[in-house]
Amino acid sequence: MTDGRTRKDIKPGMAVSIVLKQDQRTGKLTRGIVKDILTKSPTHPHGIKVRLVDGQVGRVQKIED
């Protein structure tokens, strides 16, 4: 299992668990498929920001198999 802090590990079409902005306090994860990678830097300490195919935006916490 890979965490979502490295941009090169994440590709559109992958299944990931993200934390939505409104869920950052609780840490509730949302599963989905990556549509777009929004973070430009190669790494981010809180997770790479992505948009899922359903339009939700959040930071990747883990990459699903």
Secondary structure by P-SEA (a helix, b strand, c coil): cccccccccccccbbbbbbcccccccbbbbbbbbcccccccccccccbbbbcccbbbbbbccccc
